[in-house]
Amino acid sequence: MPSSTDESKADSLTAERARAIEAFGLTERQSRFLVTVMLHSGVFVGRQYAALAGITHGQKVHDFIEKLLVRRFVTAIRLGPKGRTRLFHVLHKPLYAAIGEPDNRNRRPVTLDRAIERLMILDGVIADPSLSWLGAEHDKRRYFKERLGDTLRDDEYPRLVFGKAPDMTVRYFSDKLPVGFEKHAYRHVFVYLARSSSPMDFRLFLLRHLELLNALSHWTIRVLFPRSLAWAMHTFENAACDDLAKALHPSVAEELKWFFRHSCPVRQAASGADDSRLRAARKEFRAPRFTALRRRWLEEGDRVIWLAASPVSSDALTRQRASVECVELPRNYNHFSFLGRYGARERGLRGGMKLAG
C-alpha cells in the first residue's frame, strides 16, 4: 500500500475547494459546509450546518442561511401549509463550477422523496468527522487509482455501462454514495442507504463493489437505516453474509455458469439442454443471492461467478479486516414527507412533484 500522500491530496483538494467558495464572501466554516453539501446531497437543513460547525442551532445558523438566500446561492423548499419547514437546495452553478463540479447532478431538480434520502446521506457524513469523505465520481476514481495503482483494471471498479461500443457510456461509482477513509490508517467505509425493506439493491451494490473491496486491506460497509426500516436490519445482515462470507464451491460455480447460459428459452431451445438438469438448477438457484448474481452476470459475464467463488471477502471478514455494520439514523424524517405531500395537496400538485428549489 502507498504512503499517506493520497490522503493528504484528498484533504488538500477539500481545503482548495473551501478556499474557492470563500471567494464568494463566506467564512471558512461556511465554505466547508457548502462543499460537503454540494458533493454529497445538494440539499440541507439548518440543524446540519449547526452539527458540522459545532454550534447551537440559533442566530448564527439563521444568519448564514439568510445570507445564502439573499445572494441566491440556495433556494428554500417550503413544506407544509404555511411553509414554515424549509429544506435548502444549493443550485447556484458558479458555486459548483468553483469546486470543479459544474455539472454535478446534486444541483438538478429533485423529487421530495429523493431530497429526504439525500438529507439522510448528509447526516451520515456529518455524523463521522473522523473520516475524510469522497463524494464526486472523479474524486473516488482519482483517490483509488492513486492508492491502488495498477491493482485493478478500469472494468474492475464499480460501474454501470450504458449502450454498446462505440456509443457506450460508463459511469463509475454510479450509486453516488459517500466513501470515507481514515486519515492515517487503511480502513475505508462504503456507505449504503436502505431505501426499501428488500435487500436486492443492496446485494447488487455489494456485487458491484466486490472487486474493489477485495483489493483493499481493511473495509467497512455501513448501511444507514431510517427509523421506519430499522426492523429490516437482520435481513440486510443475512444478505451481506450470503454475498460476502459464503464463497461458492467450484462445482456450484460451474453449475451456476451452465444454468445462466442455458436458462434463457432461446438458448435452451438452441442447445437442446437437458430439461431435468434445468429443473434441478432452477430449484437450486432460486434464492435471492442467485437472482442478484444473474443480474450482474448479464452485465459483466462469467467473471461475476468466479468472483462469487473467491474466498477473499470471506477471509477478510473472518480475520476482522472487514465488517458490515447496520446503523439506525437518530433522526425522524417522516414529517418532511408528510408536510411535503400536505402542501402539495393544498397547491393542487402531486406528491411526486419535482422540487426545483
Phi, psi and omega in degrees: 000143180289175181284188183280009181296328180292325175295317182294327177295318179295318178294322179296322179296319178299315179296320179297318178295319179298318178297324178295324179284329176301331180296345177273010177091025181248158178283169179298318180295316178296320182294317179298321178296314181297322177299316179299316180296312184298325183280332189245339186213318185083342180232156178202168170237163187302321183299334181288324174296317179300318181295314182291323182280344181072038180234167176284153180279084184218225188296321181296321178294315179300314182295320179298313182294320178297322177299316179296320181292315181299322181274001179060032173283329179228162173236140180276132172259108186269131182242151180089167185296331181252001176068025182285330176272128185230136164256156182236128182252120178277108185231007180288109187301321178302330176295314179295321179297324182295333179260012177080021182231055185297334183248020181300134184292346180292343180269357182279160174306147187218148175287160180299316180300318180291323178298320179295319177299321179292327174298320178298317180296316179298320176300320179296323178289312183296328185292344183231079180286355179288346182252149166271134189249136176254133181240309185287149182304310185288338173295316179294316180300313182296315182299310184288329175296317179291325184281320187259348181061233181264017181300322180242142170282165179302321183282002177259358174276156177303128185199160169234138182247129179243133180079187180229153180302141005273354180266065186241135177243130179245125176247117178272147181049051188292345179291342181055045179247148184295146170236124181250155176218146178285140189293327182229033178217185185253358185284138176239143182241120178255117184272138172228135178257121177286118180253351184211160177285344177275132180271016183299312178297327176296318177301316180295322175301314179297316182294322178295328185264357192297319180295322177293316179302318181294339180273350182262152182281321181221134180208157177224136169261117181251112182263119179268131180239125166295158184304326183293343181244005183301331181296343183269006183305316183298324178297319179291322178298318178296320179297317179297321177298315178304309191277337186248330189254356183235088179294137178294138172295143181308322180292324177292319179299319178296317180293322179296319177299316178298316182297314180299322183286335187245358182281342175293130182307321180294314180294325181297314181294322183290326185266347184063037184300149182293121184298319183293323178294321178295317180298317179295321180292320178299321179291320183288326188250037181265357181290156181304328180302318183282333173297316178294318178299321179296319180297320177288325179297322178297334180270321191240351177085198189297338181301333179296321181291316181292331175293322178292339179271353181283139180271007188298310182293322178298318179295320179297319177294317180298320181276004178061030171269351180221156180202160173236122181236135179256126186236125175275124178295134187285345182266156174256124185254358185298330183293331177297314181296316180298311182295324179295315181288326177296314179295325179295319178297321180297327182264003179075024181256168177269153185297338181263025184297156175279139177255102181278352180117000000 
